[in-house]
Amino acid sequence: MSLRSVSITNFRNLANVRIELDPKSNFLLGANGSGKTSLLEAFYFLSSARSFTTSNRHSFIMEGKEECMVRGEIKKEFQLSRVGVSRSRSGALEIRIDGEKIGRASELALCLPTVVLGPNSISLLIGSPVRRRSFMNWGTFHVEPLFKEVWERANRCLKQRNSTLQLRARERDELASWTNGLIKNSVKIDEYRTHYIKNLSPLFSKILERISGLKDVELRYFRGWGEKSHLDEVFDRNSEIDIKRGYTSSGFHRAELKIYIRGRPVTEICSRGELKSIVWALKLAQGQFLLAEKVPNENKPIFLVDDLGAEFDEQHRRKIQEYLYETGHQTIITAVDHFALSRFTETTSAKLFHVERGKIRN
């Protein structure tokens, strides 16, 4: 699977841009502020209806314009799909896949799975647990067909249980109903996540050793309640505490993913450069895992790599680019100039684009 072409209208400083991409390797060169990251952001918007740089839903609309739009052609085997996403300043979102209006952005993620790697990727390790849960959820969503349905039910139960705790704490029957639903779906999500991390771990270790030389690194998944406790027992024990606090203290929404090297947290003993390698290996492994037998090859994710030269030295850049090229993922990599890329670039057939003030030339 690959993005064949993308058309962008009024997205940040990109007024009217069309770009035809190579199915494997693409490089965007330009000075800081030229629009390279905006291009990657537009590609990501096409795959998710949101930005990877901001949570503001309309800040990426060009100043003075009321709407932005990104359209793309996706090649899957011998099939060509057309996708379009637009967002207005009023917040209105429209998604179309092959002309059909789509109500959920999750359909975009299935149509065009996309992994972003860049200067902020390290926040996956040093940021809040929410980021690591999102990492697990994204991967599980793409390999477990029932995850989305269970996830939606679990979040509904959690929201309603918290609402009951805050506003109707005396209605014990209603609280019990939402608690039972939350238990059932939390346990199922835990099963999916456990299976996913178990299968991801050896691939992650292999990739990490290849790109950085680091060994003996271990992923540890914590499910959000005691490892030796049944969730119904946890809720029975903590029910009064939850009522007093007004929120649910245990469940799928409290899960955590931690990484250790020789038994110690990597955030305590690894350098910033090593932490970057660990995060990139995690995301590379996540993308590669989608090529497992149970996932169709046409769902191979696209990698958006922002400012590779600023993240790693030449040796690490070469190893990462070699890995991406060998695994066949379509990659779109930004850099300030040729020197910020690995010499490996010179030996590959790739498309090279120059970006300047929102304009693109080959």
C-alpha positions as CSV (number, residue, x, y, z in Angstrom):
1,M,0.0,0.0,0.0
2,S,1.2,3.5,-0.7
3,L,0.0,7.1,-1.2
4,R,0.2,7.7,-4.9
5,S,-0.6,11.4,-4.8
6,V,-1.9,14.1,-2.4
7,S,-3.6,17.4,-3.1
8,I,-3.6,20.1,-0.3
9,T,-5.6,23.2,-0.1
10,N,-5.3,26.0,2.5
11,F,-3.4,23.8,5.0
12,R,-1.0,26.0,7.1
13,N,1.2,27.7,4.5
14,L,0.3,25.2,1.7
15,A,-2.3,27.1,-0.4
16,N,-2.6,24.8,-3.4
17,V,-0.1,21.9,-3.6
18,R,-0.2,18.6,-5.4
19,I,2.5,16.1,-5.0
20,E,3.0,12.7,-6.7
21,L,5.0,10.3,-4.5
22,D,7.3,7.3,-5.0
23,P,5.8,4.1,-3.6
24,K,8.9,3.6,-1.4
25,S,11.2,6.5,-0.7
26,N,10.5,10.2,-0.7
27,F,12.7,13.0,0.7
28,L,11.5,16.6,1.4
29,L,14.4,19.1,1.6
30,G,14.0,22.7,2.8
31,A,15.0,25.3,5.4
32,N,13.3,25.5,8.7
33,G,9.9,27.1,8.3
34,S,9.7,26.2,4.6
35,G,6.7,23.9,5.0
36,K,8.2,20.5,5.3
37,T,6.6,19.6,8.5
38,S,3.3,21.1,7.3
39,L,3.4,18.6,4.4
40,L,3.8,15.7,6.8
41,E,1.1,17.1,9.0
42,A,-1.2,17.3,5.9
43,F,-0.5,13.6,5.1
44,Y,-1.3,12.7,8.7
45,F,-4.5,14.7,8.6
46,L,-5.5,12.6,5.6
47,S,-5.0,9.5,7.7
48,S,-6.6,10.6,10.9
49,A,-8.5,13.9,10.4
50,R,-6.3,15.5,13.1
51,S,-2.8,17.0,13.5
52,F,0.2,15.4,15.2
53,T,1.5,18.8,16.3
54,T,-1.5,20.4,18.0
55,S,-4.9,19.5,19.5
56,N,-6.4,22.8,18.2
57,R,-8.9,21.6,15.6
58,H,-8.6,24.5,13.2
59,S,-5.2,26.1,13.9
60,F,-3.8,24.4,10.8
61,I,-6.3,26.2,8.5
62,M,-4.5,28.9,6.5
63,E,-5.0,32.3,7.9
64,G,-7.8,34.2,6.2
65,K,-9.4,30.9,4.9
66,E,-12.5,29.2,6.3
67,E,-11.6,25.6,5.4
68,C,-8.7,23.3,4.6
69,M,-8.9,20.2,2.5
70,V,-6.5,17.3,1.8
71,R,-7.2,14.6,-0.8
72,G,-5.2,11.6,-1.7
73,E,-5.0,8.5,-3.9
74,I,-4.1,5.3,-2.2
75,K,-2.7,2.4,-4.2
76,K,-3.5,-1.1,-2.7
77,E,-2.4,-3.9,-4.9
78,F,-4.3,-3.2,-8.2
79,Q,-7.0,-1.1,-6.5
80,L,-7.0,2.7,-6.3
81,S,-8.9,4.4,-3.5
82,R,-9.6,8.1,-3.2
83,V,-9.8,9.8,0.2
84,G,-10.7,13.3,1.1
85,V,-10.8,15.1,4.5
86,S,-11.9,18.7,5.1
87,R,-12.2,20.8,8.3
88,S,-13.8,24.2,8.7
89,R,-13.2,26.9,11.3
90,S,-16.6,26.2,12.7
91,G,-15.4,22.7,13.5
92,A,-17.3,20.9,10.8
93,L,-15.5,17.8,9.6
94,E,-16.2,15.9,6.3
95,I,-14.5,12.6,5.4
96,R,-15.1,10.8,2.1
97,I,-13.7,7.5,1.0
98,D,-14.3,6.7,-2.7
99,G,-17.1,9.3,-2.7
100,E,-18.9,7.9,0.3
101,K,-19.3,10.1,3.3
102,I,-17.8,8.5,6.4
103,G,-18.9,9.3,9.9
104,R,-15.9,8.1,11.9
105,A,-12.3,9.1,11.6
106,S,-11.3,5.5,12.7
107,E,-12.2,4.4,9.1
108,L,-9.4,6.6,7.9
109,A,-6.9,4.9,10.2
110,L,-7.9,1.5,8.7
111,C,-7.7,2.9,5.2
112,L,-4.4,4.6,5.6
113,P,-2.4,3.5,8.7
114,T,0.3,6.1,9.3
115,V,3.2,6.2,11.8
116,V,4.9,9.5,12.7
117,L,8.6,9.7,13.8
118,G,10.2,12.9,14.8
119,P,11.6,15.3,17.4
120,N,8.6,14.9,19.7
121,S,8.6,11.1,19.5
122,I,10.6,10.7,22.7
123,S,7.5,11.9,24.6
124,L,6.2,8.4,24.2
125,L,8.7,7.4,26.9
126,I,9.1,10.5,29.0
127,G,5.5,11.8,28.7
128,S,2.3,10.8,30.5
129,P,1.0,7.2,30.5
130,V,-1.8,8.4,28.1
131,R,0.8,8.4,25.3
132,R,1.8,4.8,26.0
133,R,-1.8,3.7,26.2
134,S,-2.4,5.4,22.8
135,F,0.5,3.5,21.4
136,M,-0.8,0.2,22.6
137,N,-4.4,1.0,21.5
138,W,-3.3,2.0,17.9
139,G,-1.4,-1.2,17.4
140,T,-4.1,-3.4,18.9
141,F,-6.8,-1.6,16.9
142,H,-5.0,-2.6,13.7
143,V,-4.5,-6.2,14.4
144,E,-7.6,-7.2,16.5
145,P,-10.8,-6.7,14.5
146,L,-13.1,-6.6,17.6
147,F,-11.0,-4.2,19.6
148,K,-12.8,-1.1,18.3
149,E,-16.2,-2.4,19.4
150,V,-15.0,-3.4,22.8
151,W,-13.1,-0.1,23.2
152,E,-16.2,1.9,22.5
153,R,-18.3,-0.1,25.0
154,A,-15.6,0.2,27.7
155,N,-15.4,4.0,27.3
156,R,-19.1,4.4,27.4
157,C,-19.3,2.3,30.6
158,L,-16.4,4.3,32.1
159,K,-18.0,7.6,31.3
160,Q,-21.4,6.6,32.7
161,R,-19.9,5.1,35.8
162,N,-17.9,8.3,36.5
163,S,-21.0,10.3,35.9
164,T,-23.0,8.1,38.4
165,L,-20.2,8.4,40.9
166,Q,-20.2,12.2,40.7
167,L,-23.9,12.9,40.5
168,R,-25.9,9.9,41.5
169,A,-23.8,8.0,44.0
170,R,-26.8,6.7,45.9
171,E,-28.2,4.9,42.9
172,R,-26.3,1.7,43.6
173,D,-28.2,-0.4,41.0
174,E,-27.2,1.9,38.2
175,L,-23.6,2.0,39.5
176,A,-23.5,-1.8,39.6
177,S,-24.8,-2.0,36.0
178,W,-22.1,0.3,34.6
179,T,-19.4,-1.4,36.9
180,N,-20.3,-4.8,35.5
181,G,-20.0,-3.6,31.9
182,L,-16.7,-1.9,32.7
183,I,-15.3,-5.0,34.2
184,K,-16.3,-7.2,31.3
185,N,-14.8,-4.9,28.7
186,S,-11.7,-4.0,30.7
187,V,-10.9,-7.7,30.9
188,K,-11.3,-8.1,27.2
189,I,-9.1,-5.1,26.4
190,D,-6.5,-6.5,28.7
191,E,-6.5,-9.8,26.8
192,Y,-6.1,-8.0,23.5
193,R,-3.3,-5.7,24.8
194,T,-1.5,-8.6,26.5
195,H,-1.5,-10.6,23.3
196,Y,-0.3,-7.6,21.3
197,I,2.6,-6.7,23.5
198,K,3.7,-10.3,23.8
199,N,4.0,-10.6,20.1
200,L,5.4,-7.1,19.6
201,S,8.3,-7.6,22.1
202,P,10.6,-9.9,20.2
203,L,10.3,-7.8,17.0
204,F,11.0,-4.6,19.0
205,S,14.1,-6.2,20.6
206,K,15.4,-7.3,17.2
207,I,14.9,-3.9,15.6
208,L,16.4,-2.0,18.5
209,E,19.6,-4.1,18.5
210,R,19.9,-3.6,14.7
211,I,19.6,0.2,14.8
212,S,21.3,1.0,18.1
213,G,23.1,-2.1,19.4
214,L,21.1,-2.0,22.7
215,K,20.3,-5.4,24.1
216,D,18.4,-6.9,27.1
217,V,15.6,-4.4,26.8
218,E,12.2,-5.6,28.0
219,L,8.6,-4.4,27.5
220,R,6.4,-4.7,30.6
221,Y,2.7,-4.2,30.3
222,F,0.6,-3.3,33.4
223,R,-3.1,-3.8,32.9
224,G,-4.5,-1.1,35.3
225,W,-5.3,-3.2,38.3
226,G,-3.4,-5.7,40.5
227,E,-1.8,-8.5,38.5
228,K,-3.0,-11.0,41.0
229,S,-6.4,-9.6,41.6
230,H,-9.7,-10.0,39.8
231,L,-11.2,-6.7,38.7
232,D,-14.6,-7.4,40.3
233,E,-12.8,-7.8,43.6
234,V,-10.9,-4.6,43.1
235,F,-14.1,-2.7,42.5
236,D,-15.8,-4.2,45.5
237,R,-12.8,-3.2,47.6
238,N,-12.5,0.3,46.2
239,S,-16.2,1.2,45.7
240,E,-16.5,3.6,48.6
241,I,-13.2,5.2,47.7
242,D,-14.4,5.7,44.1
243,I,-17.7,7.3,45.4
244,K,-15.7,9.6,47.6
245,R,-13.3,10.7,44.8
246,G,-15.9,10.8,42.1
247,Y,-14.0,8.8,39.5
248,T,-13.0,5.2,38.7
249,S,-9.6,4.4,40.0
250,S,-9.0,1.0,38.3
251,G,-9.6,-0.5,34.9
252,F,-8.4,-0.5,31.3
253,H,-7.9,3.3,31.4
254,R,-5.1,3.0,34.0
255,A,-2.9,0.6,32.0
256,E,0.8,1.4,31.5
257,L,3.6,0.2,29.3
258,K,7.1,0.4,30.8
259,I,10.5,-0.4,29.3
260,Y,13.4,-1.8,31.3
261,I,17.0,-2.6,30.5
262,R,18.6,-5.2,32.7
263,G,15.8,-4.8,35.2
264,R,16.0,-1.0,35.5
265,P,13.7,1.7,33.8
266,V,15.3,3.0,30.7
267,T,14.3,6.5,31.6
268,E,16.6,6.3,34.6
269,I,19.8,4.9,33.0
270,C,19.7,5.6,29.2
271,S,21.0,8.7,27.5
272,R,18.6,10.9,25.5
273,G,20.1,9.4,22.3
274,E,19.4,5.9,23.5
275,L,15.8,6.8,24.5
276,K,15.3,8.1,21.0
277,S,16.5,4.8,19.5
278,I,14.1,2.9,21.8
279,V,11.1,5.0,20.8
280,W,12.0,4.7,17.1
281,A,12.4,0.9,17.4
282,L,9.0,0.7,19.2
283,K,7.3,2.5,16.3
284,L,9.2,0.7,13.6
285,A,8.2,-2.6,15.3
286,Q,4.6,-1.5,15.5
287,G,4.6,-0.7,11.8
288,Q,6.3,-4.0,10.9
289,F,3.9,-6.0,13.1
290,L,1.0,-5.1,10.8
291,L,2.7,-7.4,8.2
292,A,1.8,-10.4,10.4
293,E,-0.1,-13.2,8.6
294,K,-3.4,-12.1,10.1
295,V,-3.1,-8.6,8.7
296,P,-3.4,-8.0,4.9
297,N,-0.2,-6.7,3.3
298,E,-2.2,-3.8,1.7
299,N,-2.5,-2.4,5.3
300,K,1.3,-1.8,5.5
301,P,1.6,1.6,7.2
302,I,3.3,4.7,5.8
303,F,6.1,6.2,7.8
304,L,6.3,10.0,8.1
305,V,9.8,10.9,9.4
306,D,10.3,14.5,10.4
307,D,13.8,16.0,10.6
308,L,15.8,12.7,10.6
309,G,19.1,14.6,10.6
310,A,18.4,16.3,13.8
311,E,17.5,13.1,15.6
312,F,20.5,10.8,14.8
313,D,24.1,10.7,13.6
314,E,24.9,9.4,10.2
315,Q,25.4,5.8,11.3
316,H,22.0,5.6,13.0
317,R,20.3,7.4,10.0
318,R,21.8,4.8,7.6
319,K,20.6,1.9,9.7
320,I,17.1,3.3,10.0
321,Q,16.8,4.1,6.3
322,E,18.1,0.7,5.3
323,Y,15.6,-1.0,7.6
324,L,12.7,1.0,6.2
325,Y,13.8,0.4,2.6
326,E,14.3,-3.3,3.1
327,T,10.9,-3.8,4.7
328,G,9.2,-2.0,1.8
329,H,7.3,0.6,3.8
330,Q,6.6,3.9,2.0
331,T,8.5,6.6,3.7
332,I,8.4,10.4,3.5
333,I,11.4,11.9,5.2
334,T,12.2,15.6,5.8
335,A,15.6,17.1,6.2
336,V,17.2,20.6,5.9
337,D,19.6,19.5,3.2
338,H,21.3,16.5,1.6
339,F,23.9,16.3,4.3
340,A,21.2,15.6,7.0
341,L,20.4,12.4,5.2
342,S,22.3,9.1,5.2
343,R,24.6,8.3,2.3
344,F,22.3,5.3,1.8
345,T,20.0,7.7,0.1
346,E,22.3,7.9,-2.9
347,T,22.0,4.2,-3.6
348,T,18.2,4.1,-3.7
349,S,15.6,5.0,-6.3
350,A,13.7,7.8,-4.6
351,K,11.9,11.0,-5.3
352,L,13.5,14.2,-4.0
353,F,11.4,17.3,-3.4
354,H,12.5,20.8,-2.5
355,V,10.2,22.9,-0.3
356,E,10.3,26.6,-0.1
357,R,7.7,28.9,1.4
358,G,4.9,26.4,0.9
359,K,5.9,25.6,-2.7
360,I,7.3,22.3,-3.9
361,R,9.5,21.5,-6.8
362,N,11.3,18.3,-7.9
